[in-house]
Amino acid sequence: MWLGNLGWLLRSDDKLIPMDLDLDRDTRLSPSPIPAEEIGLHLDALFTTHEHGNHFSGPTTRILFDSSSCQFIFPANCVARAHEFGIPDNRLTVAIPDHQPQG
């Protein structure tokens, strides 16, 4: 499901995985069809492709961190910003091109 802006909500079997969610920004042309708090209740992981604010949204990331126990998957250049939002290393996976994460 496309959630507007550049965000997608993907389901595979019993996993719910969003990508590049920017749901809680005042400058959205229309409100998100699903509130971030509601998505957080069912979230397994959040993928963020890069550091731009409409892909790595601080307000949405903070809500999802507080409302879920999901794993955050970010590229290396987003790790410092993830820490600024309080995401601890145990909930953070660094995505590296051509590399399969262990665990």
N, C-alpha and C positions, 0 to 999 in steps of 0.2 A: 504494500500500500504506500503510495506517495503521500507524504504528510505536508507537502508544501515546501517552499524554499528548496533546499537540496536534500532534505531528509527522507529516508526510506525506512519502512518497517517491514522486515522480512520474517517469514515463518518457514521453518523446515522441521517437519515432524512435530516434536513437542518443544522445539526451541524458538524463542522470539528474539530476534537480533535486529536492532536498528542501526542505521548508518547516518552519520552527519546530521544529527538532530539539532534543530534550532527552533524550539517550540515556544519559547517564552521571551521573545524579543518584541518590544513595542513597535518596531518598524516593519513587522510582517504585514503583508497586504491583507491577509485574512487570518483569523485565529486558527490555531492547530485544531484539527478535527478530534484529536484525542489529547487530553492534558498529560503533561509529563508525569505527574504523580500517578496517574492511572497506568501508564506504560511501565513505570518503575515497579509496580506490584508483580509484574509478569516477566521481567527482563532477565535474560541470561548473560548478555554481553552487550557492549556498545562499541561499535567501530567508528573511529574518526579518521578521515583520510589525510587531513592536514590542518595547520594551525589557524587558518582564517576564521574569524568570528562566526561566519555563517555555516561553518562546518564543525568547529570546536566552540560551541556556544557555552560561555561561562554560566549563565543563569540555568540553562537546561541541564548542564553537567552537574551542577550543585544539587538540583532537585532530584536527579536520578541517583546521585550518590546517597542522598539522605533517604530516598524511598525504596531503594533496592539493595541487593547484595551482589549486583552484577560485577562482572569483570570488565574493565575499561581497556580497550585495545587502541593504542596511539602510536604514531610514528615517533622516533627518537626526539625530534625537535619539539614535541608537545609535552615531554615529561616534566620539565620545570613548571610549565603552566598548570599541568595536572596537580602537581604538588601544591601550587598556590591555592587551588580549590579544595585542598584537603584530602586528595585521593592518595591513600598510602600505597607503598610498593606492592603489598600483597594483593591489591585489587587492580594492579596495573600490569599490562603486558605490552612490551615494546614490539611493534611490528617492524620487521627487517625484510627488505626485498629478498626473495629467493631463500628464505630461511623458515624452517618449520619450528615453531616454539616447542620446547620440551615440557612434558607434564601434562 
